[in-house]
């Protein structure tokens, strides 16, 4: 089913364009530009941090990518489906459900499923990723459009992965 998730996400995005909530898939280009500037600064910080850690013997070797990511890096362009499957449902849950306890329960369940999908990053990856659907995708998607979050998510993952791949040539 995994190869079909991006296709299902695209179909869902097209379907949403024909609903009263069609604006949630918008792209706020100004906010995306601000995020791209943040990514440039973050990348410079990471690069300097790795150099500092190596120079001071705190880190003995450069980080490497998990095989799940390193084998097929082109799949980074498909991570937008995660925001569609985990952030957009939270939008509908928090907008249309009346029972707070059920909203919270569903939010926790969705967040844990998302976090579990990042188990290849270790337990810390699971924990950190569990916060992303609600605190990043839902909140920023509701405010700036889920299209903005999807493109930002792809840009973040690409910048992170390719920085790691480029480290041997940059340091």
BASETOR-86566 format. One record per residue: residue number from 0; residue in three letters; chain; x, y, z of N, C-alpha, C in turn. Coordinates in nm, 3 decimals, m for minus. Layout:
{r NUM; "ALA"; "A"; {X; Y; Z}; {X; Y; Z}; {X; Y; Z}},
...
This chain:
{r 0; "UNK"; "A"; {0.082; m0.120; 0.000}; {0.000; 0.000; 0.000}; {0.086; 0.127; 0.000}},
{r 1; "UNK"; "A"; {0.210; 0.121; 0.052}; {0.295; 0.240; 0.064}; {0.315; 0.315; m0.068}},
{r 2; "UNK"; "A"; {0.338; 0.249; m0.182}; {0.357; 0.326; m0.306}; {0.233; 0.404; m0.349}},
{r 3; "UNK"; "A"; {0.118; 0.363; m0.299}; {m0.006; 0.430; m0.338}; {m0.040; 0.548; m0.250}},
{r 4; "UNK"; "A"; {0.029; 0.564; m0.137}; {m0.003; 0.673; m0.045}; {0.010; 0.811; m0.109}},
{r 5; "UNK"; "A"; {0.117; 0.841; m0.183}; {0.122; 0.972; m0.248}; {0.010; 0.992; m0.350}},
{r 6; "UNK"; "A"; {m0.026; 0.886; m0.421}; {m0.135; 0.896; m0.519}; {m0.267; 0.923; m0.448}},
{r 7; "UNK"; "A"; {m0.291; 0.851; m0.339}; {m0.413; 0.873; m0.261}; {m0.415; 1.016; m0.205}},
{r 8; "UNK"; "A"; {m0.299; 1.063; m0.161}; {m0.290; 1.200; m0.108}; {m0.324; 1.303; m0.216}},
{r 9; "UNK"; "A"; {m0.273; 1.283; m0.336}; {m0.303; 1.377; m0.446}; {m0.451; 1.375; m0.478}},
{r 10; "UNK"; "A"; {m0.511; 1.257; m0.484}; {m0.656; 1.246; m0.510}; {m0.734; 1.317; m0.399}},
{r 11; "UNK"; "A"; {m0.692; 1.299; m0.274}; {m0.760; 1.364; m0.162}; {m0.746; 1.516; m0.172}},
{r 12; "UNK"; "A"; {m0.628; 1.566; m0.211}; {m0.609; 1.710; m0.225}; {m0.699; 1.766; m0.335}},
{r 13; "UNK"; "A"; {m0.711; 1.694; m0.445}; {m0.801; 1.737; m0.553}; {m0.945; 1.738; m0.504}},
{r 14; "UNK"; "A"; {m0.985; 1.634; m0.431}; {m1.122; 1.626; m0.379}; {m1.151; 1.741; m0.283}},
{r 15; "UNK"; "A"; {m1.055; 1.776; m0.198}; {m1.075; 1.886; m0.102}; {m1.099; 2.018; m0.176}},
{r 16; "UNK"; "A"; {m1.042; 2.033; m0.295}; {m1.061; 2.157; m0.372}; {m1.208; 2.178; m0.410}},
{r 17; "UNK"; "A"; {m1.290; 2.075; m0.399}; {m1.432; 2.086; m0.433}; {m1.520; 2.090; m0.308}},
{r 18; "UNK"; "A"; {m1.460; 2.119; m0.192}; {m1.536; 2.129; m0.068}; {m1.534; 2.272; m0.017}},
{r 19; "UNK"; "A"; {m1.610; 2.296; 0.089}; {m1.611; 2.431; 0.148}; {m1.479; 2.462; 0.218}},
{r 20; "UNK"; "A"; {m1.398; 2.360; 0.244}; {m1.268; 2.379; 0.310}; {m1.154; 2.380; 0.208}},
{r 21; "UNK"; "A"; {m1.183; 2.414; 0.081}; {m1.083; 2.406; m0.024}; {m0.959; 2.491; 0.003}},
{r 22; "UNK"; "A"; {m0.973; 2.593; 0.085}; {m0.862; 2.684; 0.113}; {m0.752; 2.620; 0.199}},
{r 23; "UNK"; "A"; {m0.780; 2.507; 0.262}; {m0.679; 2.448; 0.352}; {m0.558; 2.391; 0.277}},
{r 24; "UNK"; "A"; {m0.570; 2.370; 0.147}; {m0.459; 2.314; 0.069}; {m0.375; 2.427; 0.007}},
{r 25; "UNK"; "A"; {m0.405; 2.550; 0.039}; {m0.334; 2.665; m0.021}; {m0.185; 2.664; 0.012}},
{r 26; "UNK"; "A"; {m0.111; 2.740; m0.067}; {0.032; 2.760; m0.044}; {0.054; 2.909; m0.018}},
{r 27; "UNK"; "A"; {0.109; 2.941; 0.097}; {0.144; 3.078; 0.131}; {0.291; 3.098; 0.092}},
{r 28; "UNK"; "A"; {0.312; 3.154; m0.025}; {0.447; 3.163; m0.081}; {0.539; 3.249; 0.005}},
{r 29; "UNK"; "A"; {0.484; 3.354; 0.068}; {0.568; 3.439; 0.153}; {0.617; 3.361; 0.275}},
{r 30; "UNK"; "A"; {0.532; 3.281; 0.336}; {0.572; 3.200; 0.452}; {0.668; 3.090; 0.411}},
{r 31; "UNK"; "A"; {0.647; 3.035; 0.293}; {0.738; 2.933; 0.242}; {0.876; 2.994; 0.218}},
{r 32; "UNK"; "A"; {0.881; 3.114; 0.164}; {1.010; 3.182; 0.143}; {1.080; 3.207; 0.277}},
{r 33; "UNK"; "A"; {1.005; 3.245; 0.378}; {1.064; 3.265; 0.511}; {1.118; 3.133; 0.565}},
{r 34; "UNK"; "A"; {1.046; 3.025; 0.544}; {1.092; 2.895; 0.590}; {1.218; 2.852; 0.516}},
{r 35; "UNK"; "A"; {1.225; 2.881; 0.386}; {1.345; 2.846; 0.309}; {1.466; 2.924; 0.362}},
{r 36; "UNK"; "A"; {1.447; 3.050; 0.398}; {1.556; 3.128; 0.457}; {1.599; 3.065; 0.589}},
{r 37; "UNK"; "A"; {1.502; 3.020; 0.669}; {1.533; 2.951; 0.793}; {1.614; 2.824; 0.765}},
{r 38; "UNK"; "A"; {1.579; 2.750; 0.661}; {1.652; 2.627; 0.627}; {1.797; 2.657; 0.590}},
{r 39; "UNK"; "A"; {1.821; 2.768; 0.522}; {1.958; 2.806; 0.489}; {2.037; 2.830; 0.617}},
{r 40; "UNK"; "A"; {1.978; 2.905; 0.709}; {2.045; 2.933; 0.837}; {2.066; 2.804; 0.917}},
{r 41; "UNK"; "A"; {1.964; 2.719; 0.921}; {1.975; 2.591; 0.991}; {2.086; 2.504; 0.931}},
{r 42; "UNK"; "A"; {2.094; 2.501; 0.800}; {2.198; 2.422; 0.734}; {2.336; 2.474; 0.768}},
{r 43; "UNK"; "A"; {2.354; 2.606; 0.769}; {2.483; 2.663; 0.807}; {2.516; 2.629; 0.952}},
{r 44; "UNK"; "A"; {2.418; 2.638; 1.041}; {2.439; 2.603; 1.181}; {2.480; 2.457; 1.195}},
{r 45; "UNK"; "A"; {2.409; 2.368; 1.126}; {2.441; 2.226; 1.133}; {2.582; 2.198; 1.084}},
{r 46; "UNK"; "A"; {2.619; 2.261; 0.974}; {2.752; 2.243; 0.918}; {2.860; 2.287; 1.017}},
{r 47; "UNK"; "A"; {2.841; 2.403; 1.076}; {2.937; 2.453; 1.174}; {2.939; 2.366; 1.300}},
{r 48; "UNK"; "A"; {2.823; 2.317; 1.340}; {2.814; 2.229; 1.456}; {2.891; 2.099; 1.432}},
{r 49; "UNK"; "A"; {2.873; 2.038; 1.317}; {2.948; 1.916; 1.286}; {3.098; 1.942; 1.287}},
{r 50; "UNK"; "A"; {3.140; 2.055; 1.228}; {3.282; 2.088; 1.226}; {3.335; 2.106; 1.368}},
{r 51; "UNK"; "A"; {3.261; 2.175; 1.453}; {3.300; 2.195; 1.593}; {3.312; 2.062; 1.666}},
{r 52; "UNK"; "A"; {3.213; 1.975; 1.649}; {3.213; 1.846; 1.717}; {3.331; 1.759; 1.673}},
{r 53; "UNK"; "A"; {3.361; 1.763; 1.545}; {3.475; 1.686; 1.494}; {3.607; 1.745; 1.544}},
{r 54; "UNK"; "A"; {3.620; 1.876; 1.534}; {3.746; 1.942; 1.574}; {3.778; 1.920; 1.721}},
{r 55; "UNK"; "A"; {3.676; 1.908; 1.802}; {3.697; 1.895; 1.946}; {3.686; 1.752; 1.996}},
{r 56; "UNK"; "A"; {3.682; 1.657; 1.905}; {3.682; 1.516; 1.942}; {3.553; 1.468; 2.008}},
{r 57; "UNK"; "A"; {3.449; 1.549; 2.003}; {3.321; 1.511; 2.064}; {3.249; 1.410; 1.975}},
{r 58; "UNK"; "A"; {3.269; 1.425; 1.845}; {3.212; 1.332; 1.748}; {3.330; 1.270; 1.673}},
{r 59; "UNK"; "A"; {3.330; 1.139; 1.662}; {3.442; 1.068; 1.601}; {3.425; 1.046; 1.451}},
{r 60; "UNK"; "A"; {3.301; 1.041; 1.406}; {3.274; 1.014; 1.264}; {3.154; 1.097; 1.220}},
{r 61; "UNK"; "A"; {3.147; 1.120; 1.093}; {3.033; 1.194; 1.038}; {2.906; 1.110; 1.046}},
{r 62; "UNK"; "A"; {2.792; 1.175; 1.061}; {2.666; 1.098; 1.063}; {2.640; 1.035; 0.927}},
{r 63; "UNK"; "A"; {2.564; 0.928; 0.928}; {2.526; 0.860; 0.805}; {2.374; 0.848; 0.800}},
{r 64; "UNK"; "A"; {2.325; 0.821; 0.683}; {2.180; 0.806; 0.666}; {2.138; 0.662; 0.693}},
{r 65; "UNK"; "A"; {2.019; 0.645; 0.750}; {1.966; 0.509; 0.762}; {1.946; 0.450; 0.622}},
{r 66; "UNK"; "A"; {1.964; 0.320; 0.606}; {1.948; 0.259; 0.473}; {1.811; 0.285; 0.412}},
{r 67; "UNK"; "A"; {1.708; 0.296; 0.496}; {1.573; 0.319; 0.445}; {1.565; 0.448; 0.364}},
{r 68; "UNK"; "A"; {1.647; 0.545; 0.400}; {1.646; 0.674; 0.330}; {1.754; 0.677; 0.222}},
{r 69; "UNK"; "A"; {1.870; 0.622; 0.252}; {1.984; 0.634; 0.163}; {1.965; 0.560; 0.031}},
{r 70; "UNK"; "A"; {1.890; 0.452; 0.032}; {1.874; 0.369; m0.087}; {1.797; 0.442; m0.197}},
{r 71; "UNK"; "A"; {1.687; 0.505; m0.160}; {1.603; 0.570; m0.261}; {1.571; 0.714; m0.218}},
{r 72; "UNK"; "A"; {1.668; 0.801; m0.235}; {1.651; 0.940; m0.190}; {1.542; 1.013; m0.267}},
{r 73; "UNK"; "A"; {1.507; 0.968; m0.385}; {1.402; 1.033; m0.463}; {1.269; 1.031; m0.389}},
{r 74; "UNK"; "A"; {1.254; 0.936; m0.296}; {1.127; 0.927; m0.223}; {1.107; 1.046; m0.128}},
{r 75; "UNK"; "A"; {1.213; 1.125; m0.104}; {1.196; 1.245; m0.022}; {1.093; 1.339; m0.083}},
{r 76; "UNK"; "A"; {1.081; 1.337; m0.214}; {0.982; 1.420; m0.282}; {0.839; 1.376; m0.257}},
{r 77; "UNK"; "A"; {0.823; 1.261; m0.196}; {0.689; 1.208; m0.172}; {0.641; 1.225; m0.028}},
{r 78; "UNK"; "A"; {0.724; 1.285; 0.059}; {0.686; 1.294; 0.200}; {0.566; 1.384; 0.225}},
{r 79; "UNK"; "A"; {0.522; 1.458; 0.124}; {0.403; 1.543; 0.141}; {0.281; 1.464; 0.185}},
{r 80; "UNK"; "A"; {0.277; 1.335; 0.148}; {0.161; 1.254; 0.184}; {0.143; 1.245; 0.335}},
{r 81; "UNK"; "A"; {0.255; 1.254; 0.410}; {0.244; 1.246; 0.556}; {0.159; 1.360; 0.610}},
{r 82; "UNK"; "A"; {0.177; 1.480; 0.557}; {0.096; 1.593; 0.603}; {m0.051; 1.575; 0.564}},
{r 83; "UNK"; "A"; {m0.074; 1.515; 0.448}; {m0.211; 1.491; 0.404}; {m0.280; 1.387; 0.491}},
{r 84; "UNK"; "A"; {m0.208; 1.283; 0.531}; {m0.268; 1.173; 0.607}; {m0.270; 1.197; 0.758}},
{r 85; "UNK"; "A"; {m0.182; 1.285; 0.807}; {m0.173; 1.304; 0.951}; {m0.211; 1.445; 0.995}},
{r 86; "UNK"; "A"; {m0.184; 1.546; 0.915}; {m0.219; 1.683; 0.952}; {m0.361; 1.721; 0.913}},
{r 87; "UNK"; "A"; {m0.399; 1.691; 0.789}; {m0.533; 1.729; 0.741}; {m0.644; 1.661; 0.822}},
{r 88; "UNK"; "A"; {m0.633; 1.531; 0.855}; {m0.738; 1.473; 0.940}; {m0.752; 1.546; 1.074}},
{r 89; "UNK"; "A"; {m0.640; 1.592; 1.130}; {m0.649; 1.668; 1.256}; {m0.727; 1.797; 1.235}},
{r 90; "UNK"; "A"; {m0.711; 1.860; 1.120}; {m0.789; 1.981; 1.090}; {m0.939; 1.950; 1.098}},
{r 91; "UNK"; "A"; {m0.981; 1.843; 1.032}; {m1.123; 1.808; 1.032}; {m1.171; 1.764; 1.171}},
{r 92; "UNK"; "A"; {m1.087; 1.691; 1.241}; {m1.125; 1.647; 1.376}; {m1.148; 1.768; 1.466}},
{r 93; "UNK"; "A"; {m1.053; 1.863; 1.467}; {m1.064; 1.978; 1.557}; {m1.167; 2.080; 1.510}},
{r 94; "UNK"; "A"; {m1.200; 2.079; 1.383}; {m1.301; 2.173; 1.333}; {m1.444; 2.121; 1.351}},
{r 95; "UNK"; "A"; {m1.463; 1.992; 1.330}; {m1.600; 1.942; 1.323}; {m1.645; 1.852; 1.438}},
{r 96; "UNK"; "A"; {m1.555; 1.801; 1.518}; {m1.595; 1.716; 1.630}; {m1.628; 1.802; 1.752}},
{r 97; "UNK"; "A"; {m1.726; 1.758; 1.829}; {m1.768; 1.834; 1.946}; {m1.708; 1.784; 2.077}},
{r 98; "UNK"; "A"; {m1.680; 1.658; 2.085}; {m1.632; 1.599; 2.210}; {m1.480; 1.616; 2.223}},
{r 99; "UNK"; "A"; {m1.441; 1.697; 2.320}; {m1.299; 1.727; 2.339}; {m1.218; 1.601; 2.369}},
{r 100; "UNK"; "A"; {m1.272; 1.514; 2.452}; {m1.198; 1.393; 2.488}; {m1.170; 1.307; 2.365}},
{r 101; "UNK"; "A"; {m1.265; 1.304; 2.271}; {m1.247; 1.226; 2.149}; {m1.144; 1.293; 2.056}},
{r 102; "UNK"; "A"; {m1.148; 1.425; 2.049}; {m1.049; 1.499; 1.969}; {m0.908; 1.470; 2.021}},
{r 103; "UNK"; "A"; {m0.892; 1.477; 2.152}; {m0.760; 1.453; 2.213}; {m0.717; 1.309; 2.190}},
{r 104; "UNK"; "A"; {m0.808; 1.215; 2.210}; {m0.776; 1.073; 2.190}; {m0.733; 1.047; 2.046}},
{r 105; "UNK"; "A"; {m0.808; 1.097; 1.949}; {m0.774; 1.076; 1.808}; {m0.641; 1.145; 1.772}},
{r 106; "UNK"; "A"; {m0.620; 1.263; 1.829}; {m0.494; 1.335; 1.805}; {m0.375; 1.255; 1.856}},
{r 107; "UNK"; "A"; {m0.388; 1.200; 1.976}; {m0.280; 1.120; 2.034}; {m0.258; 0.994; 1.949}},
{r 108; "UNK"; "A"; {m0.365; 0.929; 1.909}; {m0.353; 0.807; 1.828}; {m0.285; 0.836; 1.694}},
{r 109; "UNK"; "A"; {m0.329; 0.940; 1.626}; {m0.270; 0.978; 1.497}; {m0.123; 1.013; 1.515}},
{r 110; "UNK"; "A"; {m0.092; 1.086; 1.620}; {0.046; 1.128; 1.646}; {0.136; 1.009; 1.675}},
{r 111; "UNK"; "A"; {0.085; 0.911; 1.751}; {0.165; 0.793; 1.782}; {0.188; 0.706; 1.658}},
{r 112; "UNK"; "A"; {0.088; 0.695; 1.572}; {0.106; 0.619; 1.449}; {0.212; 0.687; 1.362}},
{r 113; "UNK"; "A"; {0.206; 0.819; 1.353}; {0.306; 0.893; 1.276}; {0.445; 0.872; 1.337}},
{r 114; "UNK"; "A"; {0.454; 0.885; 1.468}; {0.582; 0.865; 1.536}; {0.637; 0.726; 1.513}},
{r 115; "UNK"; "A"; {0.552; 0.626; 1.522}; {0.595; 0.488; 1.502}; {0.653; 0.468; 1.362}},
{r 116; "UNK"; "A"; {0.601; 0.541; 1.265}; {0.653; 0.533; 1.129}; {0.797; 0.581; 1.117}},
{r 117; "UNK"; "A"; {0.847; 0.647; 1.221}; {0.984; 0.695; 1.221}; {1.074; 0.612; 1.314}},
{r 118; "UNK"; "A"; {1.033; 0.488; 1.338}; {1.109; 0.399; 1.427}; {1.249; 0.371; 1.376}},
{r 119; "UNK"; "A"; {1.270; 0.382; 1.245}; {1.404; 0.360; 1.191}; {1.504; 0.463; 1.244}},
{r 120; "UNK"; "A"; {1.454; 0.574; 1.300}; {1.540; 0.678; 1.357}; {1.571; 0.651; 1.504}},
{r 121; "UNK"; "A"; {1.519; 0.542; 1.556}; {1.540; 0.510; 1.697}; {1.427; 0.567; 1.782}},
{r 122; "UNK"; "A"; {1.434; 0.539; 1.912}; {1.328; 0.582; 2.002}; {1.314; 0.734; 2.007}},
{r 123; "UNK"; "A"; {1.426; 0.805; 2.002}; {1.416; 0.951; 2.005}; {1.345; 1.002; 1.880}},
{r 124; "UNK"; "A"; {1.366; 0.936; 1.765}; {1.295; 0.973; 1.642}; {1.145; 0.953; 1.655}},
{r 125; "UNK"; "A"; {1.106; 0.843; 1.720}; {0.963; 0.814; 1.742}; {0.902; 0.922; 1.831}},
{r 126; "UNK"; "A"; {0.971; 0.955; 1.939}; {0.918; 1.054; 2.034}; {0.906; 1.190; 1.967}},
{r 127; "UNK"; "A"; {1.014; 1.238; 1.905}; {1.010; 1.370; 1.842}; {0.909; 1.375; 1.728}},
{r 128; "UNK"; "A"; {0.905; 1.272; 1.646}; {0.812; 1.270; 1.533}; {0.667; 1.269; 1.580}},
{r 129; "UNK"; "A"; {0.640; 1.215; 1.697}; {0.503; 1.209; 1.748}; {0.445; 1.349; 1.774}},
{r 130; "UNK"; "A"; {0.531; 1.446; 1.795}; {0.483; 1.581; 1.819}; {0.451; 1.657; 1.690}},
{r 131; "UNK"; "A"; {0.502; 1.610; 1.577}; {0.492; 1.684; 1.453}; {0.350; 1.697; 1.395}},
{r 132; "UNK"; "A"; {0.269; 1.591; 1.392}; {0.138; 1.608; 1.329}; {0.055; 1.720; 1.391}},
{r 133; "UNK"; "A"; {0.049; 1.726; 1.523}; {m0.036; 1.826; 1.588}; {0.033; 1.962; 1.596}},
{r 134; "UNK"; "A"; {0.157; 1.962; 1.646}; {0.223; 2.089; 1.676}; {0.285; 2.157; 1.555}},
{r 135; "UNK"; "A"; {0.306; 2.085; 1.446}; {0.363; 2.147; 1.327}; {0.263; 2.144; 1.212}},
{r 136; "UNK"; "A"; {0.233; 2.024; 1.163}; {0.148; 2.014; 1.044}; {0.009; 2.075; 1.065}},
{r 137; "UNK"; "A"; {m0.058; 2.037; 1.171}; {m0.193; 2.088; 1.195}; {m0.192; 2.239; 1.219}},
{r 138; "UNK"; "A"; {m0.108; 2.284; 1.311}; {m0.111; 2.427; 1.346}; {m0.067; 2.517; 1.231}},
{r 139; "UNK"; "A"; {0.043; 2.483; 1.165}; {0.089; 2.565; 1.054}; {0.002; 2.546; 0.931}},
{r 140; "UNK"; "A"; {m0.049; 2.424; 0.911}; {m0.139; 2.399; 0.799}; {m0.268; 2.478; 0.811}},
{r 141; "UNK"; "A"; {m0.323; 2.482; 0.930}; {m0.446; 2.558; 0.955}; {m0.421; 2.708; 0.932}},
{r 142; "UNK"; "A"; {m0.304; 2.754; 0.972}; {m0.273; 2.897; 0.964}; {m0.227; 2.941; 0.825}},
{r 143; "UNK"; "A"; {m0.139; 2.862; 0.760}; {m0.078; 2.903; 0.634}; {m0.113; 2.815; 0.515}},
{r 144; "UNK"; "A"; {m0.187; 2.708; 0.538}; {m0.223; 2.617; 0.431}; {m0.141; 2.489; 0.437}},
{r 145; "UNK"; "A"; {m0.207; 2.378; 0.417}; {m0.137; 2.250; 0.422}; {m0.044; 2.233; 0.302}},
{r 146; "UNK"; "A"; {m0.072; 2.301; 0.192}; {0.021; 2.300; 0.079}; {0.155; 2.360; 0.119}},
{r 147; "UNK"; "A"; {0.151; 2.465; 0.199}; {0.273; 2.528; 0.250}; {0.350; 2.427; 0.335}},
{r 148; "UNK"; "A"; {0.280; 2.358; 0.424}; {0.345; 2.257; 0.510}; {0.404; 2.144; 0.428}},
{r 149; "UNK"; "A"; {0.333; 2.100; 0.326}; {0.381; 1.988; 0.245}; {0.510; 2.024; 0.173}},
{r 150; "UNK"; "A"; {0.514; 2.142; 0.111}; {0.635; 2.183; 0.039}; {0.749; 2.207; 0.138}},
{r 151; "UNK"; "A"; {0.717; 2.268; 0.253}; {0.818; 2.290; 0.356}; {0.874; 2.160; 0.410}},
{r 152; "UNK"; "A"; {0.788; 2.061; 0.425}; {0.829; 1.929; 0.475}; {0.928; 1.864; 0.377}},
{r 153; "UNK"; "A"; {0.895; 1.869; 0.250}; {0.984; 1.812; 0.148}; {1.118; 1.886; 0.151}},
{r 154; "UNK"; "A"; {1.113; 2.020; 0.157}; {1.237; 2.100; 0.158}; {1.322; 2.069; 0.281}},
{r 155; "UNK"; "A"; {1.258; 2.054; 0.397}; {1.332; 2.022; 0.519}; {1.402; 1.887; 0.507}},
{r 156; "UNK"; "A"; {1.328; 1.785; 0.463}; {1.386; 1.652; 0.452}; {1.500; 1.649; 0.349}},
{r 157; "UNK"; "A"; {1.479; 1.715; 0.235}; {1.583; 1.718; 0.132}; {1.708; 1.789; 0.184}},
{r 158; "UNK"; "A"; {1.689; 1.904; 0.250}; {1.807; 1.977; 0.300}; {1.881; 1.897; 0.407}},
{r 159; "UNK"; "A"; {1.808; 1.826; 0.491}; {1.871; 1.745; 0.596}; {1.949; 1.628; 0.537}},
{r 160; "UNK"; "A"; {1.886; 1.555; 0.448}; {1.949; 1.435; 0.391}; {2.069; 1.473; 0.305}},
{r 161; "UNK"; "A"; {2.054; 1.574; 0.220}; {2.165; 1.608; 0.131}; {2.279; 1.678; 0.204}},
{r 162; "UNK"; "A"; {2.252; 1.743; 0.315}; {2.363; 1.796; 0.395}; {2.448; 1.680; 0.447}},
{r 163; "UNK"; "A"; {2.381; 1.577; 0.499}; {2.454; 1.461; 0.551}; {2.535; 1.395; 0.439}},
{r 164; "UNK"; "A"; {2.477; 1.383; 0.321}; {2.549; 1.323; 0.208}; {2.668; 1.409; 0.164}},
{r 165; "UNK"; "A"; {2.657; 1.540; 0.180}; {2.763; 1.632; 0.134}; {2.871; 1.655; 0.239}},
{r 166; "UNK"; "A"; {2.847; 1.616; 0.364}; {2.944; 1.646; 0.471}; {3.088; 1.603; 0.438}},
{r 167; "UNK"; "A"; {3.111; 1.485; 0.383}; {3.251; 1.448; 0.355}; {3.320; 1.546; 0.259}},
{r 168; "UNK"; "A"; {3.243; 1.612; 0.175}; {3.301; 1.705; 0.078}; {3.310; 1.848; 0.134}},
{r 169; "UNK"; "A"; {3.228; 1.876; 0.235}; {3.224; 2.011; 0.291}; {3.318; 2.031; 0.410}},
{r 170; "UNK"; "A"; {3.346; 1.922; 0.482}; {3.431; 1.934; 0.601}; {3.571; 1.882; 0.578}},
